[in-house]
Amino acid sequence: MELTEFECQNKEEAVKKAVIQIKYDEEKLEAIKRYMGRKQVVLEEELKETLQKLYEKHVPLAVREYIEGRADEERVEPRRKHVRNEGDREAREETRRMEETQPVEEE
């Protein structure tokens, strides 16, 4: 199973992901993959769904809401910085253009 540090999918845009490794009987794992493949089921997706159910079962609602709120803020904040930086850049360019077009006064 190959995961990247940052996955961008729908709502999960730019959410940092952890990699989980477990030891499991190789023969059993191959059997799972074989029979899931016949049903066109992806092991990684099934594992993600199971982890989500564990998360919802064991993590209190208030904590889940806090974590989700932070994730929402982190997705919005880079956009705000980008907009602010774009505005700063535009202001600098406008100032530069104005300076270039104004005649230099000789003393």
N, C-alpha and C positions, 0 to 999 in steps of 0.2 A: 504494500500500500504506500503510495507516494503522495505526500502532502507538501505544499509550499508553505512558507512562513506566513504569507499573506494571500488569502483567497478573496476574490471579489465576485460575489454572486448575489444578485438581487439586494435584499435587505442587509446581507452580511458584508456589504461593501467595506473593504479595508479593515476588517476585524482581524486582529492578530490571532493566529491559530497555533496550538500546541501539537506536538507529535507524540503519540502514545505508542509504546512498544510493549508487547506482552509475549511471554513464552507459552506455546501451546503445542500439543502433540501434532507433529508434522503430518502424519497419516490422516488424522481426523480433519485437519485443516484442508488437506487436499480433497477429502470427501465432501466437505462443506462447499468448497469452490466448485467441484464437479456438479453437484446436484443443484446448487443455486444457479449455476450457468445454464443448466437445462431449463430452468424456469425463468431465465433472463433476469435474475435478481443479482444486484451488485452487492458484494460483501461489505464494502466500505460504507455504502448508503445504509445498509441494515445496522451496522455498528454505530453509525452516527445517530440513527433513530433511537437505538437502545440507550446510548449515552444521554440523549436529550430526555428520555423518560426517567433515567436515573437522576439527572439534574433536577427535573421537576418534582420528583418524589422526595428527594433528600434536602434540597436547598429551600429554605423558607421563602415564601412569596416576597416579603419585603426585601430580602437580599437579591432575589432575581430582578425585582423592579429597579433596585439601585444599580446593579450591573448593567442592565439594559439601558437605563438612563445615561450612564457614563458612556456606553458604546455609541448612543445617539449623539451625545455631545462631541465625542471624538470625530464622528463623521461630519458634523456640521462645522466644527472649528477650523479644520484645514481650508474649507471653502471660504470662510470669512477672511482668513489670513490672505488667501489668494485674491479675493476681491479687493481687500485693503491694499495689498501690494500692487495690484493692477492700477488702482486709483493713484497711489503714490508715484508709480512709474509714469502714468499719464500726466500728473501734475509736474513732475520733473521735466518731461519732454516739452510741455507747454511753456514752462519757465525758460528752458533753453531756447526754444523758438522765438520767444519774445525778446530775449537778450540778443539773439542774432539779428533780428529785424530792426532793433532800435539803433539809431546812429550813435556812434561814440562821440561824447562831448570832449572837445579839446580844451585844455586849461590854458 
